[in-house]
Amino acid sequence: MQSIGLIGLGNAGRPIAERILAKGYQLTVFDIDAEAVRAVVESGARAAKSAAEAVQEITITLLPSSVEVRQAVLGSDGAFASLQAGKTLIDLSGTDTDCARELQERVAAKHAAFIGGTIHASGAPAVVIPEGRFSIVVGGAKATLVSSVGFLNDVADTVICLPEPWMPKAFKIAIILYATTNNIITAEICSWLTAQGADPKLFLDLLKTTGSTASSSRLEEFMKRNYNNGGALSNSYKDFRQALDLAAKLEIPMPLASMANQIQEMGRAIGLKRYNSPAAIGKLYETITGTDLSQATLNAEKRVPEIRERRVVYLGE
């Protein structure tokens, strides 16, 4: 069984550590938060004194952004110092495509393998990840992925493989762009209807009755915002900034994303950054429109993904 290193024990890192240990792997961990390390060590992990010391046959970085990843991998006493031929670095952090491309190039120069990836958990990470009810999307040449896919599928119920290490980062950001812009227009529609005296729930019933499945799904998801365990608005903002920064480099205009980003900024400015995105946008529109959107909510149980058959899917081969 392969030895695993994990750098980063935050909201997703600690549940991942629990899952890896539960599956019987030897795990070495590092984090700048000594208390987070201590908690995982009590569960059976070994503590490393640095990112370099945490490197094993397979090493995972699970950190907030490219800034922390570059420091943990390329900085003083970083993981890069211990990488060598035959070892694999998997970055599951909130990094951007530029960081993934840079790490791929730097790691290849040491004849080690690099895999870029993202975690997709429908529900609170602390609940679904330890049970393995989540997906991991990874990117890299198939020959590079083969040695790690077995371990990843032991941890997550679904592993989706893409051809390039930067692709999971780009696609995850694209998902956030879709979701946030949908939340914004849905909040505007609900405010517009409410101001006229129309019940948004009645509008939802209309959409379902007419067979407008895509529209009704978006509205229903927004209405379930009080039970939505998705990422905080602060994380969504980070993804938008990454998308817009890259668009500027590529000289591609993104006027809608730019406007959506400014709307998110308004939410951050009034203290909503820790709310999940639909809840934050809903509260923001109550403030700026003066409408009460309490009728545009649905009582719903917190979603816990069903147990799925374990699978590995290759896309774009």
N, C-alpha and C positions, 0 to 999 in steps of 0.2 A: 504494500500500500504506500502511495506516494506521501512524502512529507510536505506539509503546507505551511507557508508563511502568510501572515495577514498584517498589513500596515493600515491602521485606521479602525477605531472601535467606537464609532459614533452611532447614529440612529439606525443605520443599516449594518455597520461593521460588527457591532456586538451580536445581533441576532444571527448573522452569518457565522460568526465564531461558534455560537451555540450549536448551530446546525452541523458544522464541520466536525465538532467534537462528538456530537451525538451519532455521527456516522462512523466513528472509530478512527479518524485520521489523527496523526501526530501533528499538533498545531503549535507554531511559535508566533507570538503576537508582539506588536509594538504600537504604542500611541504616546503622544506627549502628555496625555491625561493618566497619571499614575493610578488613580482610583479605578478608571475603566480597565486598565491592565490587571489590577489586582482582582477585580471581580471575575474576569475570564480565567485567570490563573487558578482561582479557587474551583473552577469547573473542569480543570485538567490541562489547560494550555501551559506552555512554557513562555516565560517573559524574556524578551530581547532588550538589550540596553540601547539599541539603535536600529534604524531601518536597515542598515547593512547587515546587522546580526540576525535580523528576522528572515533573511533570504533563505529559501529552501528549494526543493526540486520545483515546486510551483509556488510562486509568491503573488499574492493579490494585494493591490492597493485599492482602498475604498475610502476616499477622502472627498471633502466638499467641492473642490475646484482645481483648476490647472495650477494655481499658485501653490497649493499644498502638495500636489503631486510632484511638481518639478522639484520642490524642496526635499521631499521624502525620497525621491529617486535620484536626482542629479546633484543635490546639495551635499554639504559636508557630512561625511559618514552616511551617505544615502545608499539606497539599495543597489545602485549602479556599480558601486565598488565591489560588490560580492557576486554580481551576475557573471556567469561564465557559460561556455558551451554546454548544452544539455539541459540548462535550466530555463524556466519559462516565467515571464512576468505578465500577469493579467491585470489590466487596469479597469476596474468597475466603478471608478469615481465619476464625479460630475464634471468631467473635463470636456474641452472643446476639440474640434477636429484637428486644429493646428497642433495641439499638445500630443494627440494620438500619433500624428505623422512624425513629429519630432522624436517621440519615444521609440517608434518603430525603427527609425534610422539609427538612433544611438544604440539601441539594444542589438540590432543586427550587426553593428560594428564589433560587438563582443562575441558574435556567433551564438548568441542566446536567442530565444524565441519571444516575440511580443504579440500579445492578443489584446485588442481593445474590446471593451464590453460595457453593457449597461444592465441594471437590474430593473425588472418590471413586476411590482407587487401590487395587486388589487386588494387593498386593505392595509391595516396598520402593520408596518414591517416587524414590529416586536411580536406580533401574533402569527402572521402567515409565514415569515421566513423560517423560524425554528421548526415549523411543520413541513417545510419544503413545498409550500403551495405558492410558488412564484416562478417566473421565467427569467432566464439569463440570455441576453442577446450578445453574441460575440462575433468578432470579425478577424479574418486572417486567411492565409492560404490553407487549403484543406490539410496539407501535410503538416502544417504547424498546429492546427486545431486538434488533430487526431489524438495526440498524447495527453490532452487535457480534457477533452469532451467527456470521457468516462467519469472523471472526478466531478465535473460540473453537473452532469446529469444525476449523479449520486446526491448532490446537494439540492438542486432545483428540479421540479418535475418536468420542465420544458427547457431545452437549450436550442436556440435558433442561431444558425451559423450563416454569416454573410462573408463575401469575398475579401473585404479590406478592413483593416483594424479601425479606421476612422468612421466607417459607415454606421456602427451602432450609436456613436455619439451624434452624428448628423440626424439619424432617424429619431432618436429620443427627443432631440430639440424640436424636430418637426412635429412630433406628437404634442408637445407642450404648446407650440404655436397654434395648432388646431384647437386644442382644448380651451386655451385662454380666450382666443378670439370668439369662439362659440359662447363662452360664458358671458362675454361682454355684450354681444348682440342679444343674447337671451335676456339678460338683465334689462336692457333697453326696451325690448318688446314687452316684458312683464310690467315695467314701469308705465309704458305707454298705454297698455290695456287697463291697468289698475286706475290710472288717472281718469279714464273715461267711465269707470264703474264696471268694467268687465272683469270677471273672475278668471285669472290665468289657468285655474284647474279646468274650467269649462273649455278653454282653448285647447288644453291638452286632450280632453275627451274628444274634441272635434278632430284633432290631428290623428288620433288613434282610429276614429270611426271612418275617416276618409282614406285611411291607409298610408298616411304620410309618415312612414316608419322612421326615416332618418331624422326628420324634424322633431317628431314626438320623443325620440330617444334623447336628443340633445336637451329638450325642454325638461324631460323627466329627470335627467341627470342633474341639471341645475336645481330643480326643485328638491332634490334629495341632499342638498348641500350641507345640511346640519348633521348628516350622517356620513359625509364623505371624508374618507381618511387620506385623501390625496395630498400631494406635496404642498408645503406652505407657499404663500404668495412670494416670499423672499426667494425661494428656489426658482419659481417661474420667472421672476424678474431676471435672475442670473442667466437663465437659458435664453431669454429674449436678447439680452445684451450680447451674448455669444453669437447669436444669429445675426444681429445687426452689425456687429464688428466685422464678421466674416463677409457680410453683404457689401460693406464699405470697401473691403479689400478687393472683392470681386467686381466692384462697380455695378452692382445690381440694386436697383431701387426697390425698397420694401415699404411703401407708404402706409399700408394697413398695419403691418407689424410695428412700425414706428409709432403710430397713433395708439395702438393697443399697449405698447410699452409705456407711453405717457399716462394712460389711464391707470395702469398698475402703479406708476409712481404716485399718483394721487392717493391710491389706497395705502401705500407705504407711508405717505406723509401724514395720514390721519390715524396711524397706528394699527393697521390691519395686516402687517407683514407675516404674523404668525398664524393667521387663519389660512385654511385651505383656499385654493383659488376661487371656486364658485362661491363660497361663503364670503370671502373678502369682497368680491365684485358685487355680490348682492347687497352687502352692507354699504358699500361705497355708493351704489345707485340710490339707496334709500336716503343717503345724505345729500347727494347733489340734485336729486329730483324732488325731494320732500314727499315721496310716496311711501306708504307702508306695504312692504312686499311679504308680509307674514302669510297672506293668502297664496303666495307663490312658493309654498313649501309643502312637502309631502312627508308624512310619518313613514319611516322605513327602517327596517332592521339593518344594522351594519353588515355589509356584505363580506362574507367569508368564502373564498373560492372553494369549490368542490375539489375533492381529491381526484386528480387526473392520472391517466396512465402515463408513465414516464416515456419521454420521447426526445429524439434529436432530429431537428429539421434543417436541411441545407437549402438555402435560397440563393439563386443567382449563380449556380455552378457553371 
